[in-house]
């Protein structure tokens, strides 16, 4: 037989202690009832009937939650802290390493003494947090794997122009600077400490008097650790990037080669300058060949991509991928197919320079290589140049060779066009585009007076560029 006593208040007859129940007995709180004022003894009520699958939810003190991240990441927002408050979380599907649980403090409150979220990314992980005070906030009192941290779960870095695309940031350097990594990811999931890079050197100058070859493009080196989608992934991409360390990395951007005065006969311009980030160095493009009005000329230079040769003076082309790296950083320049041939095209990252077929036509510069828009984001500044593949930006195109009538076009990726001899659509040769590593176009003229009128100098190569991409969330 069960007896029921109905009262509004129970209090002691005297003293400050009220005893409910007897020794060895159990006092039970009815199902659905709640209690206040009794405090807790480090335990939670596990919410087995409410598995958490939504992208975010707010926890309540005194409750434990099974969190299912099999389909998406989940963020648990902690309640406002009060001394003795307690919450707990556990991996329902053993999937935290694939889709992590993030636990976020309330406002300016702290977890482990730091006002920042923590990430739980170990399969099967469970932890219990107790709020102590305003100094340390929530403290972990029970955890199968002690991996939580007040630091963000991804790389943090500064330097250059920073653009965001999805879960990635890209730092873009068009001049010298410093890439500084201040924080690393604490866990191994999804290679969060891997960085992709694009390193392009300065392009070589175009050759001159009297049938200059195109300048070779600057060396092109990139990685694709974080897998940009095909077909927008360069065939030259290294599948392995660099592992970040907490350090400051000097950024060296190679300048383009400088064109020489055409009044100096066969004296060529200069090669491009190397670009460097960490252990990755791309070599400057080789200068294009120069000739001296049909007599002895100067052979084109080797480089990231080689300069184009010239038929006048029988000057040779420059080799690419010098020094050799894998994947290749560039290609050789084109060669003249006969002594009467004009300037051949400079090599590009994606193809060799085109041979000069003979009077009156010059060779085109080799096409450059490309990155996907996803490397920098479609709304980022327009670095690079459009090319044959949509949604891509091209770099390191070779310079076009000079000709009597039809000069060679510059390769996609900033290569400059060569010039024609007057009076055949006379125009100056075009320099390589800065921050693409494009080679300069070769210049043409058979009399000193025509140099002054149409191409007072052979052309410069374009300067290089460096981009660094990593996952930040």
Beta strands, then each sheet from edge to edge (+ up, - down):
strand 1: 45-46
strand 2: 56-58
strand 3: 63-67
strand 4: 74-77
strand 5: 86-91
strand 6: 101-104
strand 7: 118-120
strand 8: 126-133
strand 9: 137-143
strand 10: 156-158
strand 11: 161-165
strand 12: 168-173
strand 13: 177-183
strand 14: 194-200
strand 15: 220-222
strand 16: 242-243
strand 17: 248-252
strand 18: 275-277
strand 19: 280-282
strand 20: 290-292
strand 21: 295-298
strand 22: 369-372
strand 23: 392-395
strand 24: 465-471
sheet 1: 1+ 3+ 5+ 8- 9+
sheet 2: 2+ 4+ 6+ 7-
sheet 3: 10+ 13- 17+ 18- 19+
sheet 4: 11+ 12- 24+ 14- 15+
sheet 5: 11+ 12- 24+ 14- 16+
sheet 6: 20+ 21-
sheet 7: 22+ 23-
end
